[in-house]
Structures are given as structure tokens and as C-alpha cells.
Amino acid sequence: MAEPKGTKTITLGPEQEQPSPESFGQRKRPEIGQFRLQVDRQTKASYTTREAAEAAGLAIKKTYPILQVVVHDAAEGVHQPIELPSA
């Protein structure tokens, strides 16, 4: 094989000593509430009251009835499935 004619060098600027601010993306989200809304075993949101979590879960369940929607109480470790009301 032929050897490369030249090499490229990349010079970087001075290193930043300041840590970048922590951004919450897909990997890490802040958990502020005790009640977590889970859809198909994936945590989607966190709420401070059970009623708010159940209302959001019921809205999702009405739109997509085949999904498994659960409210998880982090303090007690209890899962409560959301079911559609009988007509």
C-alpha cells in the first residue's frame, strides 16, 4: 500500500475549565413528584398528587385503550393500573 503524502494535525483551542451546565435530556430527567405515570413500563411524567397522575393516565388510556397505563407511588412502592370506566 502507498503511504500517505502528508499528515494533518488538528490544534484545539484552550480547554474549558468550567463544567457545562447539566442538561436533562432523554437519559436523565428530574423526578420531582411522588407519583409517576408509566406507559408500557416506561416512565413518562412525574406528579405531586395521585389525582393529577390518574387524570393524565386516564386521558392517555381513553386515546390509546390498548396501552398499559400505571400510576406508581414512589413512597409506598405501589402500582395502580388505570382502567377505562365501564359504559
N, C-alpha and C positions, 0 to 999 in steps of 0.2 A: 504494500500500500504506500501511497505517496504521503509524505509528511506535510503538515500544513505550512504554508509560506510564512505566516506570521501569527502571533497570538494577540488576543485582545485582552486588555486589562480594564477592569471597571473600578473606578475610585468612588468610594462612598463619602458622603458628607460627614460632618461630626455627628457622633452618636447622641441621641437624645437621652438625657438622664431623667427626664420627667416620665413617670409612668402614665400611659394613656388612660383616660377615664374608663371605668368598667362599663361596658355596654351589655345590656341584657338582650341577647338575640334568641335564636332558636334553641341553643344549647342550655341556657340558664335563664330562668325567669324568676323574678322576685315573688315569693309566696307571702302575701300579706294577710290572708284570711284563713280562718279555721276550716271553712267548708270548701272543698274542691270539687269542681264539676268535671267528671270524666266521661268521655265519649269513646266507646270501643276501647277501653282501658288506657286511653291517653288523656292526661290532664289538660284541660282547655282553659280553665279560668279558676280564680280563687275569690271567694266571697266571705264577708264577715258575718253574714246571717244565713241560717238554713233556708229561710223563706226566699231570699234573693237567688240562692243557688237552685232551689226547686223550681222557681218561676222560669229561670233561664233554661233549665233542663227540660221542663215541660214544653217550652217553645220549640226546642230542638226536636223533641220526641214527636210533636204534632206535625212538624215539617218532614221529618225522616223517621217514620214509625219502626223501621226495621233495625235501627241502630240501638245499641245497648247504652243507655244513659244512666249514670250513677252519681249520687252525691256522697262524697267521702268526708267524714268528720275526722279531722286530723288529731284532735284532742282525745277522742274516745276510741278511734280506730274502727269506726263502724261505717259500712257501706249501705246506702239506701237506694235501691233501684227506682227509677222513675217509670211509672206505667201510665198509659193513656186512660182517662176516665171512661167508664162504660157508658154507652149511649142509652 
